[in-house]
Amino acid sequence: MKLLITGYTGFVGSNLIMQLHSNHELSLVGRKVSELGHFYKHDIDTNANYSEALLNVNCVIHIAARVHIMNDASADPLIEFRAVNTVGTLNLAKQAAKEGVKRFIFVSSIKVNGESTTNSSPFCAGDRPAPEDPYGISKAEAEQQLLELGKLTGMEIVIIRPPLVYGEGVKANFASLMKLVNKGFPLPFRLINNKRSLVSVYNLVDLIQVCISHPRAANQVFLVSDDHDLSTAEMVALMAKVQCKPNLALPVPVWCFKLVGKLLGKQDVIDRLTGSLQLDITHTKNTLDWSPPYSVEHGFKLAAKKP
């Protein structure tokens, strides 16, 4: 098959094209040349013309996005997110439909469902969207418009909503916590018994590959995870295990974290640390006859590898 992929230089995309390039012809839309496919230099915006890149393409896998930014300094973050994640996505999708592309896979975000499942049941694919920040709103709007476009044109739409993605080369908070554990610092997470769904990049890439051609993937929304939820305490313990470090966990009550978060104006950070965010992937598994092929420990071991 001929596939068009955006976001191929990012964490998910780079892992995906390594798996796909030997068996598929790849059109790569972005800013940076890759030897693994035919390169077309374009941004994801309302003005780009993708007609050459879309020629004879069977399936588009759209990963590129303006990603969630902590402490976003934009005057109006929602306008900035919409420009890329909503308007830019629809420009690409409309051109894909016009060129006769059969299927459009959109890698969205669990933020479309919301920010937390603390005191509630896990998120499901059929839940009504409830995004709470500009990034989540822009992704939710893109999903809705893609599904409407699919109904009008017949192009099959596949939406995948991952939670936090980790693996070798992961950055941000996951990498920072992994480094802290590696240094052997005593960490105050022993009493945090929340539950969070994660997905290794290897399981996410596997699901994307299934969705390229699976007949029952058409016009579906899929949640994805490792299907093995962890508390913050369990996550730190596993990080210590895969790095052969002692788990020096201190029993600090959760209310202490919340008090510190309130005093420092960091309640959102503390909510992510102590709160729950669980995904029910039953629909994904049953519809596609799919289960995550890689264990959580496999993903953590690779995430612990030093560059």
N, C-alpha and C positions, 0 to 999 in steps of 0.2 A: 504494500500500500504506500501511497504518497501522503505524508503527514506534514502539516504546518504546525510549528511549535513556537510559541512566544515564551519569554522568561527563561530561556535555555541556559543563561549564564548564572542563574540563581541557584539556591541550595536544592530545591526540588527539581528544577529543570535540568541542571547539569547531571544529576543522577539519572533522570529519565532518558536523556539522549544517549547516555552511555549504554543503556539497555536496548535502545531502539535502533541505533544507527546501522547495525550489521544486517538487520532484516527488513528495513524499510528505507524508502527514499525520504529524506528530510528537507523541508524548507524551513529555514530558521530566520525569524523576523526579530530584529533587535538592533543593537548598536555595536556589537562586538563580533568580529569574524570568528567562525568556528570551522575547523576542518572536518567536522562530522556531518556536514550538510551543505545545502546551497544557501548562502547568506544573502539576506535582503535587509538593507539598512533602513529601518523605519522606527519611529516612536509609536506608542499606542495613544492616539489622539483622534480628534474629529476630522483632521485634514489629510491623513495619510491615505495613499492609494496602494492597496495591497494586491492589485489584479495580477501582476506578474508572479508574485509569490504564491498566489492561490491557484495558478494554472494547473489543472489536472489533479488537484488535491482531493483526497477522499475524506480526510478527517482533520479538523483543527483542534489542537490542544492548547488552550489559552491559560497560561500560568502568570504572565506578566501582570503586575499591579503596582499601584502606589500603596506601599505596605503601611501597616499600623505603626505610628511613630509616637514614642513617649515624649511628653512635653512639646507637642507640635506648636511651632511658633507662627504658623500661617495666620493671616488676618481672618480668613474664613476657611478652616480646614475642610468643611464639607464640600465647598466649591472645588477645592484642589483634588479631593478624592473622587468626586463625581467626574471630573474632566478626564481622568484616566480609567477608573474602574467601571464607570457606567457609560458615559458617552463614547469613550475610546473603544470599550468592549463592543458596544452596539455597532459602531462604524465597521469594525472588523467582521462582526457576525453578519451584517447586512450584505457586505461585499462577498462573504463566503457563500451565503445563500444564492446570491445572484450568479456566482460562478459554478453553482451546482454541487457544492460540497455536501456530502451526505450527512455528516455528523459533526457537531460542535461540542467539545468537552470544555467546560468552564470550571476551573479550580477556584472555588469560592472560599468561604471561611465559616467556622462554627459560630462566629460572632453574629451571623445572620439570625441564629436562634436566640442569642442573648449572651450575657456575661457570666452567669452563675446558675448552678442547680442546687445551691445550698437550700435546704428545707423544701426541696421539690424533687420530682422524679426526673430521671435522665432525659435529655433532649432526644426527640425522635424526628425522623425525616418529614413526617406529616404535620409537625407543629406549625402553628402560625408564626411567621417571622417576627422577632421582637428585638431588633438591633438597638444598641444603646449609645454607640459612638459613631462619628462620621465615617470611619472605615467600614464598619458593619452595615450602616445605612447604604453606602455606595454599592456594596456587594449585593445587598438585598434588592436594590432597585435594578441592578444589572440582571440578576436572576429572573425577576418578574418580566422584564422586557425581552429577555432571551426566549423565555417560554412562550410569550405572545408572538414573537417573530417566528418561532418554530411552527406554531399553529397556522400562521398565515402563509408560510413558504414551504412547509413540509420538511425542512431541515431538522434532523433529530438533535435534540438538546440533551446533554448529560451534565448534571451539576454535582460536584463533589465538595463536601464541606469538611475539611480537616480541622482538628484542634491543633495544639502545639506540635510542631514537627521537629524531630531530633534525629541525630545520626552523626557519622563522621563529618567534621567540618562545621557542626552547628555552632551558632554564636549566641549573643545576647544572654538572657538570664540563665538559661540552661547551662551554657558553657561556664558562666561565672560561678554557679553553684558547684559544678563539677571540679573546678579549680580549687575552690575553698575546701571541698572534701579531700582533694588530693594533698593539700598542705597539712592536713591533720588537725585543723582547728576544731575545737569543741563547738558544736552547733546546737542552737536551742530549739530543735524541732521535734523532740521525742514525743510530745503530747499532741501534735497536730494530726488528728485522725480524720482528715477530710478524704475525699475521693476525687481524683482527676484522671480524665482520659487523655492519653497521649497517642501519637502515631509515629512510628519510625519512618524515615524517608523510604526505607526499603519496602515496607508494607504499602505505603501510599503509592509508590511507583508501580508496584504489582497491581494494585487496583486500577490505576489509570490504564495500564496495558490491557487489562480485562475489558475495560469500558470502550476501548477502541473498536471492538468488533462484536461484542456480545449482543445478540438480538434483543434481549430483555432490558438492556441498559437505556434504550431509547426513551427520551422524555421523562427521565426519572431524576429524583434528588437522592443522593447517597451520603450518609454520614459514614465516616471512617475513623477507626482507632485500632490500637493493638488488641482490643477486646480483653484488656487486663488493666483495670484501673488501680492507681496507686495513691496512697496518702503521701503528704510531703515527708513524713517520717520514713515511710517505706522507700520513697524515691532516694532519699539521702543514704539509707542503708544499702540500697543496691549500687549506688554510685561508689560507696566505700568498698563494697565487695568486688566490683569489676576492676577497681584500681588497687586491690590488695592493701587497703588502708583500714585502720581501726575505725569503727563507727562511734565517735565520741559525741553521743547525743545527750543533751541536757534537758531535764524535764521542766520547761518553762510553760506556765499556763497560757492558753490562747488569749485570755483577757488582757494579758500583759502586752502582747503584740498589738491588739486593737487599741489599747491606751496609747502606746508609743506612736502608732499610725495617726491617731487623732491629734496628738500633740505636735507632730511634725507635718501634718497635712498630707500624709501618705496613705490615706485609707484605702485607695485603690490598689496600691502595692500589697498591703496587708491582706486585703480581700483575696487577691490571687494566691497569696502564700497559704492562707488558712482556709479559704473557701473551697467549695466543690464545683466541678464542672464535668459532668458525666454524659457520655453519648451512648445511646442504644443503637447498635448497628445491626439489629435483627433484620430489618428490611434489606439492607445491603447484602447480608449473608444469604438470605432466602431467595432474593430476586436473582442474584448472580451465581448462586451455588459457590460462594467464595468465603474463605476464612483467611485471616492474616497468616501468611506462611512463616513469618519470623517472630521469634519470641521477644519480649521486652528486654531480657538479659542480653540477647544478641545485639539489639540496637544500642543499649547502654555501653556494651563493650567497645563497639565501634566509635561511639561518641567520645569515649575516653581516650582514644588514640591521639597522640600528640602530632601536630603538623610537622 
